[in-house]
Amino acid sequence: MSNNLPQKSKNSQLQNSSVNTSGLWAARSSALNPLYYNARITRNNPSAIVLLIDQSGSMVEHFYNGKSKAEAVADIVNSFFSELIDRCIRENEVRDYFDVLVLGYGCENEEGSDVNICWEGNLKDKQWVKVSELKDNVLRIDTINTIKKMPFGEIPSTESKKIWINPVADSLTPMKSALELCKNYLEEWILEHPSSFPPLVFNITDGFPTDVDDILEIVEISEKIKNLQTTDGNVLLFNCLLKQNDAELEIVNLPSENFVFSDNEYYQALFDSSSYLPPKLVNEASRFFRKPETANRNAKGVIINADANCIIQILDIGSNFSLNNAE
C-alpha cells in the first residue's frame, strides 16, 4: 500500500519560512523561559500525556523486524506504558503522577467517527486514565518468543508482554480532527489542573493529513494546542513522522529553530507545528540521541523519517524530563 506523503513542492507557502503568529512567539518565549517547567508533579497535582496515533491504511506497511508500522507503534506504546508504571513507583506503590489519553485517528467506529479513544477492556469507557488504572487494567498479557543470550550461547526463551493498545491500520489520515479533539480534552484538563507541569502531546504518524485543504490548517490547530498553558508553561507538542517502508532516509531529530525544509512543505509544517523545547529538555535529548552538538541550543520537538528507536527515545525523553520534578 502506498503512503500519502506529498511530493516535493517548488511553490510552497511554507518554503523557507515559518508561520509567524503572535501565538507562536508567545509559546516560544514561555518554552525557553528557565522559570517554567519546574512545577512539582505529585499525586494531587499530576501532569498529562496525550498520544495521537495514526491508524490510517498506510500503517500496514512494513517498518522493522517483520512488523508493520501499526504493530511497531502499538508495541512501543505498550512497552512505554509498562515503563511509565515502573517509573511512577515510590515506596512500593504506583503513584498517579500522570493522566494518560490515547487517541487513534483513521479507523471509523460504529458511530461514524474516525478519531477514537483507544482504550479497550475495562478502560473502554474512560478518557483520561491514571497510572494506577493502567497497572490494574491490562487488556491482556501476550507470551513472546525471544532469544536469550547466555555465556555459552543463545537459547530460545519466552517473555510476557502487557498489552493495552492493539495495532490498527485502516482508511484515511484525519490528523486535523485528532488535533482538534486533543485540544478540547486538554482545555478541560488544564481547567482542573491549572498549576500542573504542562501536558505533553506526542503525535506519531506516517503520512499526510487527508482532512485539510491547506497544510497550514495543521500548523494553525497545533498553534492553538501549544498556546494552552498552565501557570508552569505551555503545552509541549512533539511530532514524529515515521520513515517510509525500508527506505534509507536521513533522520532529522530535534532540529534547531532556524532549520528549513526548503523542498518539502509537509516536513516544514510539522516543524512549525512542534514546540520549542525547554533548555533542560534539549540537554536531556542530546544525551538520549547521542548528539552532544544539540545541547545548549534552541530546538524543535520534531523527528522526520523516524525509526523505531526514535519513537522510543522521544517518549522516554518527555516522560523522564517531567518525572525529574516528581515527589
Secondary structure, 3 states (H helix, E strand, C coil): CCCCCCCCCCCCCCCCCCCCCHHHHHHHHHHCCCCCCCCCECCCCCEEEEEEEECCHHHHCEEECCEEHHHHHHHHHHHHHHHHHHHCEECCEECCCEEEEEEEECCCCCCCCCEEECCCHHHCCCCCEEHHHHHHCCCEEEEEEEEEEECCEEEEEEEEEEECCCCCCCCCCCHHHHHHHHHHHHHHHHHHCCCCCCCEEEEEECCCCCCCCCCHHHHHHHHHHHCCEECCEECEEEEEEECCCCCCCCCEECCECCCCCCCCHHHHHHHHHCCECCHHHHHHHHHHCCCHHHCCCCEECEEEEECHHHHHHHHHHHHHHHHCCEC
